[in-house]
């Protein structure tokens, strides 16, 4: 796998928790359901990114 593909996955996996931390500073402004939905979507994006990275690595080898 090329280094820039690894870099893209690494950047995505760093940005998503940062988005969650940034959102956590605004928790008081939103309902509990909204907060749960956002964090489930962030968790889903992390899982999807890891799955794509694994598939990309296994298919190119």
C-alpha positions in Angstrom: 0.0 0.0 0.0 1.3 3.4 -0.8 2.3 5.8 1.9 -0.3 8.4 1.0 -3.1 5.8 1.5 -1.8 5.1 5.0 -1.6 8.8 5.6 -5.2 9.4 4.5 -6.4 6.7 6.9 -4.3 8.0 9.7 -5.5 11.5 9.2 -9.1 10.4 9.2 -8.6 8.4 12.4 -7.1 11.4 14.1 -9.7 13.9 12.9 -12.7 11.9 14.0 -11.8 11.8 17.7 -10.9 15.5 17.5 -14.4 16.2 16.1 -15.8 14.2 19.0 -13.8 16.3 21.5 -14.8 19.5 19.8 -18.4 18.4 19.9 -18.1 17.5 23.6 -17.4 21.1 24.5 -20.9 22.0 23.1 -22.8 19.1 24.9 -25.0 21.5 27.0 -26.5 23.0 23.9 -28.0 19.7 22.5 -30.4 17.0 23.6 -29.3 13.6 24.8 -30.7 11.9 21.7 -28.7 14.3 19.4 -25.5 13.7 21.3 -25.9 9.9 21.2 -26.6 10.1 17.5 -23.5 12.1 16.8 -21.3 9.8 18.8 -22.8 6.7 17.2 -22.1 8.3 13.7 -18.5 9.1 14.7 -18.0 5.5 16.0 -19.5 4.2 12.7 -17.1 6.3 10.7 -14.2 5.0 12.7 -15.3 1.4 12.1 -15.9 2.1 8.4 -12.5 3.7 8.0 -10.7 0.8 9.8 -12.7 -1.6 7.6 -11.7 0.2 4.4 -8.1 0.3 5.5 -8.1 -3.4 6.2 -9.8 -4.2 2.9 -7.4 -2.0 0.9 -4.4 -3.6 2.6 -5.6 -7.2 2.1 -6.8 -6.7 -1.5 -3.5 -5.0 -2.7 -1.2 -7.6 -1.2 
